[in-house]
């Protein structure tokens, strides 16, 4: 693995390449990889209107001593207690245990980073050594051709290459060895499924890119990677929920443990 682990997260803040070699693991824990094809992904068709249990969110915020626009800066120097099930990061500070879903956290980081880079009109593309020649269904091909500029803005450099066939010369720079033809097809099919708006790139499309390839469960992380993840999460506008509306951070007070073990009443 790369020695430049913390720098990988620093690059997220500056809008540079995300270290996909360290964080993308598409073959592990597929159940953590977002909604499956065929399911309705966005009931409200608007990612900004995240479906969040209000009481649960308020509990998270109150426990952390934050308001809805607050950061999680208090966790930057929290003691790393480890990981549970190679899926949940455990941090300890001020008699509280903070539990972070690593997949949900990285998904939030990717979503906000991609959205910010699009807003700043930054380039996403990295040229692949061997272009992908992809045969599509007629519906898929027509959709891609109609959305060439949107795909280009997201980092996919695509050209027609015969009947219902495209050649993919560049991919987003936050993919590395993890990218393959199946990932592109899945993103394409989900984008078609949600009924993409003809007016550019919606949040739903950004979500699809962010979700696919985000750090998975069942992935052991060394402390320096955990520090980097928390540091990047702290820079996000909403570090508390993933784009699905699920909580990123839960807390448990020391007193709750003591009650469970009958040390106090």
C-alpha positions in Angstrom: 0.0 0.0 0.0 1.0 3.6 -0.5 3.1 5.2 2.1 1.5 8.6 1.4 -1.7 7.7 3.1 -2.5 10.9 5.0 -1.6 13.0 1.9 -4.3 11.1 0.0 -6.9 12.6 2.3 -5.2 16.0 2.1 -5.7 15.8 -1.7 -9.4 15.4 -1.2 -9.5 18.8 0.5 -7.6 20.5 -2.4 -9.7 18.8 -5.0 -6.9 16.6 -6.3 -6.9 12.9 -7.0 -8.3 10.6 -4.3 -6.1 7.6 -3.6 -8.4 4.9 -5.0 -5.8 2.2 -4.5 -6.0 2.6 -0.7 -9.7 3.1 -0.4 -11.6 1.4 -3.2 -12.4 -2.3 -2.8 -15.3 -3.1 -5.1 -15.2 -6.9 -4.5 -15.7 -6.7 -0.7 -19.0 -6.4 1.1 -21.3 -5.7 -1.9 -24.2 -5.1 0.5 -22.5 -1.9 1.5 -22.3 -0.7 -2.1 -25.6 1.3 -2.1 -28.9 0.3 -3.6 -29.0 -2.5 -6.0 -30.1 -2.1 -9.6 -33.8 -2.3 -10.0 -34.6 -0.5 -6.8 -35.8 3.1 -6.6 -32.8 5.0 -5.4 -34.2 8.5 -4.8 -37.8 8.5 -3.6 -37.9 12.3 -3.8 -35.6 12.6 -6.8 -33.6 15.2 -4.9 -30.5 14.3 -3.0 -30.5 17.6 -1.2 -33.8 16.5 0.5 -32.1 13.6 2.3 -34.4 11.2 4.0 -33.4 11.5 7.6 -35.0 10.5 10.8 -35.3 13.9 12.4 -35.2 12.6 16.0 -32.2 10.5 15.4 -30.3 13.3 13.7 -31.0 15.7 16.5 -29.8 13.1 19.0 -26.5 12.8 17.1 -26.1 16.5 16.9 -27.0 17.1 20.6 -24.7 14.3 21.8 -21.8 15.8 19.8 -22.6 19.3 21.1 -23.0 20.6 17.6 -25.7 22.4 15.6 -26.6 21.3 12.1 -23.9 23.4 10.5 -21.2 22.5 13.1 -18.0 20.5 12.3 -16.7 17.4 14.1 -13.4 19.1 14.9 -13.5 17.8 18.4 -12.8 14.3 16.9 -9.6 15.4 15.2 -7.5 14.6 18.4 -9.8 11.8 19.7 -8.1 8.6 20.8 -8.5 5.8 18.3 -9.9 2.8 20.1 -9.9 0.7 16.9 -12.4 -0.8 14.5 -15.4 -3.0 15.1 -16.0 -5.7 12.5 -13.5 -3.9 10.2 -16.4 -1.6 9.4 -17.0 0.9 12.2 -14.3 3.2 13.4 -14.2 3.6 17.2 -13.0 7.0 18.7 -12.9 7.9 22.4 -13.0 11.4 23.9 -14.4 13.1 27.0 -16.0 9.9 28.3 -17.8 9.3 25.0 -17.4 6.6 22.4 -17.8 7.8 18.8 -18.7 5.2 16.2 -18.2 6.1 12.6 -19.5 4.1 9.6 -16.4 4.1 7.4 -18.4 3.5 4.2 -20.9 6.2 4.9 -18.2 8.6 5.9 -16.2 8.1 2.7 -19.3 8.2 0.6 -20.2 11.7 2.1 -16.6 12.9 1.4 -16.7 11.7 -2.2 -20.1 13.2 -2.8 -19.2 16.7 -1.5 -15.8 16.6 -3.1 -17.1 15.7 -6.6 -19.9 18.3 -6.3 -17.4 21.0 -5.3 -15.0 20.2 -8.1 -17.9 20.3 -10.6 -18.9 23.7 -9.3 -15.3 24.9 -9.7 -15.2 23.4 -13.3 -12.1 21.4 -12.4 -10.9 18.6 -14.7 -11.8 15.1 -13.6 -10.2 13.1 -16.4 -7.2 10.7 -16.4 -6.3 9.0 -19.6 -6.3 5.2 -19.5 -3.4 3.3 -21.1 -5.8 1.0 -22.9 -9.1 2.5 -23.9 -12.2 0.6 -23.0 -14.3 -0.5 -26.0 -17.8 -1.1 -24.6 -20.8 -2.6 -26.4 -24.1 -1.1 -25.2 -27.8 -1.8 -25.6 -29.5 0.6 -27.9 -31.1 2.5 -25.1 -27.8 2.8 -23.2 -26.0 4.0 -26.3 -28.6 6.7 -27.1 -28.4 7.9 -23.5 -24.6 8.1 -23.5 -24.6 10.0 -26.8 -27.2 12.5 -25.5 -25.2 13.0 -22.3 -21.7 13.2 -23.8 -21.0 16.6 -22.2 -22.3 15.5 -18.8 -20.1 12.4 -18.9 -17.2 14.5 -19.9 -17.7 16.9 -17.0 -17.7 13.9 -14.7 -14.4 12.7 -16.1 -15.5 10.2 -18.8 -14.0 11.0 -22.3 -16.3 9.0 -24.6 -16.5 8.7 -28.4 -18.9 6.7 -30.6 -17.2 3.6 -32.0 -19.6 1.9 -34.3 -23.1 0.6 -33.9 -24.2 0.8 -30.2 -20.5 0.9 -29.2 -18.4 3.5 -27.5 -14.7 3.9 -26.7 -13.8 5.2 -23.3 -10.5 7.0 -23.4 -10.5 8.7 -20.0 -12.0 8.0 -16.6 -12.5 10.1 -13.4 -9.2 10.6 -11.6 -10.6 9.2 -8.3 -10.6 5.8 -9.9 -7.4 3.8 -10.2 -7.0 0.1 -10.7 -10.5 -0.3 -9.2 -12.2 0.9 -12.4 -13.6 -1.5 -15.0 -16.3 -1.8 -17.6 -18.8 -3.2 -15.2 -18.6 -0.1 -13.0 -19.3 2.1 -16.0 -22.3 0.0 -17.0 -23.7 0.0 -13.5 -23.4 3.8 -13.2 -25.0 4.2 -16.7 -27.9 1.9 -16.0 -28.6 3.5 -12.6 -28.5 7.0 -14.2 -31.0 5.9 -16.8 -33.2 4.2 -14.2 -33.6 7.4 -12.0 -34.8 9.4 -15.0 -32.0 11.8 -15.5 -32.8 15.5 -16.1 -31.8 16.7 -19.5 -30.4 19.9 -17.9 -26.9 18.9 -17.1 -25.7 16.9 -14.1 -28.1 16.4 -11.2 -27.1 15.4 -7.6 -28.4 11.9 -8.4 -25.7 11.4 -11.0 -23.0 12.7 -8.6 -24.3 10.3 -6.0 -23.9 7.4 -8.3 -20.3 8.2 -8.9 -19.6 8.8 -5.2 -21.2 5.6 -4.0 -19.5 3.3 -6.5 -16.0 2.8 -5.3 -16.4 4.4 -1.8 -14.5 2.7 1.0 -16.3 -0.6 1.9 -17.0 -2.5 5.0 -14.8 -5.4 6.0 -11.7 -3.2 5.3 -9.1 -3.0 8.0 -7.7 0.5 8.4 -4.4 1.5 10.1 -4.6 4.5 12.4 -3.1 6.9 9.9 -5.9 6.2 7.4 -8.5 6.6 10.2 -7.0 10.0 11.1 -7.1 11.0 7.4 -10.7 10.0 7.0 -11.8 11.9 10.1 -9.8 15.0 9.0 -11.5 15.0 5.6 -14.9 14.3 7.1 -14.5 17.3 9.4 -14.2 19.5 6.2 -17.6 18.4 4.9 -20.7 20.6 5.1 -22.7 17.7 6.5 -20.5 15.2 8.2 -23.4 13.6 10.1 -25.3 11.6 7.4 -24.4 9.8 4.2 -26.2 10.7 0.9 -28.8 7.9 1.7 -29.7 9.7 4.9 -28.2 7.1 7.2 -26.1 8.4 10.1 -22.3 8.6 9.7 -21.6 9.0 13.4 -23.2 7.6 16.5 -22.2 8.2 20.1 -22.4 6.3 23.4 -21.7 7.9 26.7 -19.5 6.1 29.3 -22.5 6.1 31.7 -24.4 4.0 29.2 -21.7 1.3 29.4 -21.7 1.5 33.2 -25.5 1.1 33.3 -25.3 -1.9 31.0 -22.7 -3.5 33.3 -24.7 -2.6 36.4 -21.9 -0.5 37.7 -24.4 2.4 38.3 -28.1 2.5 38.5 
